[in-house]
Amino acid sequence: MKLRVAVIYGGRSGEHDISLRSAKSIIDAMDPEKYKVIHYVISKEGKWRPRPITPEPHMNPEIDVVFPVLHGTFGEDGTIQGLLELAELPYVGAGVLASAVSMDKEVMKRLAEQRGLPVAEYTVLRKKADFKGAVDSYPVFVKPANLGSSVGISKARDRDELVKAIDLAFQFDRKVVIERAIIGREFECSVLGNEDPKAAIPCEILPSREFYDYEDKYLLDAAKTVIPADLTPEQTGEVQRLAVECYRAVECEGMARVDFLLENATGKFYINEINTIPGFTSISMFPKMWEYCGLPMPKLIDRLIELAMERGEIKKSLRYTR
């Protein structure tokens, strides 16, 4: 009997179109002999087609497991995960807690720091007026605290650029993170697993612009990637170690992609962010890193669904679910 997989995609975030592309890649990679795909598309206005998944468990008998492919807010931030928990449906990827804290750049950094992991120096603004005295030296990056795919991110080299960057970031979020710009190279590392996560061979990102922004990722098609990254064995091992430690710091399960910066001046790696629903588009590096490690896309999808089902079975056995 085929496993009935509900794939949820689209969504209300600014990454709606990326979600559509990721979902297509995932669905195309699913073995039709193993899976029956049930499509749930959420419009930019939040309308579900064919209908919303209900939080009442007895109303979802046709679904065995859910594969959320919702990037950014209202999907990668714990909201859809909470709905699926109420519906008692197993689902691919991080749970409510890990999704929420990973989405919030400030909270993620605080958890990483508490675990002794390296993150760039940063400050947080909750009001535009708070920026006075917040920056001692330039350049800095200004980011909405809760958004992905580099949406709303700017690099500021002086006070005038800082003011403009803060104005832009506050258009997307009520909280803004300002962090020291790390001058160096950019890397990504995929992680897979529940209790015993494993890291893939990392890749290097070679942006076509000053930094790897939204246009460079999805519109220009000019950035380059290198797998395996040009690192020493020791550096590769360090990236993998830090990726797994970051994954554990936020209590992630299922999958994530951890992004890094390697500072030219010091040779030190810094954790930039963790993405709990990484892209699965034709240019996305999460599946490509695993493919390099011998796990092609169809097998990767199989493993992600297996991890979701394993966690679902464990939850069923717990007393609080009865």
C-alpha positions, 0 to 999 in steps of 0.5 A: 500500500502506498504511503499517503504524503501530504505536501504543503507548499506556497504560503504567505511569506515572501518566499512563496515562489521559492516554496513552489519550486522546492515542492516541485523538485520534491514531488518529482523525486518521489517514487510513485510506486511508494507514495501517493502525493496529496497536494495542499497549496496555500496562496499568498493570501493564506487560502488553502486548496483544496481545504485546510488540514484540521487540528482535529486528528479524526478529520485527517484519515487520508494522510499518513505523513506531511511534508511541509515545504513552506519557507520563511514565516508562517511555515518554517517558524513553528506555526504549521508544525504546531497545527500538525502536532494538534492534528497528531500527524507525523511530519518531515523536519524540525518540531515546533521549538526548533523551527521557532528558535531557528527562525529568529536570528537573535534567539538562534545566536543566543542559543549558539553562544550558550553552547560555546559556538562562534557567532558574529558580534551583534546587537538587536533593535526593537525600534528604529530610534534605538540604533543610535550608538548601536554601531561602533564600526563598519561594515555591518549587516542589517537583517530582519530577525525572522525572515529567510532567503536573504530577504530584507538584508543590507550591508551598511558601510556608513551611517547613511547606509545604516539608516536606510538598511534599518528602514528596509529591515523594519518593513519586514519585521518588528525586530532587527539584528545588526551584526559585524560583517565577516569579511571572508568566504561563505560555506553551507553544510547539510545535516540530517537525522533525529537523535544521531544527526550527521553532516554532509560534505560542505560546499562553498558559495561564490556569490556574483555580488558583494554578498549572497542576497535574494537576487543572487540566489534565485534571479541572476543565476550567476553565483557559483558553488563548489562541492566539495568545498576547497578546505583542508580535512581539518577545516571540513571536519570543523564545519561538520562539527559546528553544523551538528552542534548548532543543530543540537543547540536548537534541538533540531530534527529531520533536516537543516542547512547550516550556513557559515562564514570563514573570516579571512583575517583570523581563519575562524569559522562563524555560524551565520544561520540555520535553516530548518526547511532548506531550499530544494530547488534546482540550485539549492545546495541541501540536496546537492551536498547529500547527493555528493555524499551518495544520497541522491534526491529520491533516497533523500526524500525516502530518508526524510519521510522515514525520520518523520515516521520514526519520530511519529511512532515515538510520540504515539508511545508517550503517555501525554498523547493518549 
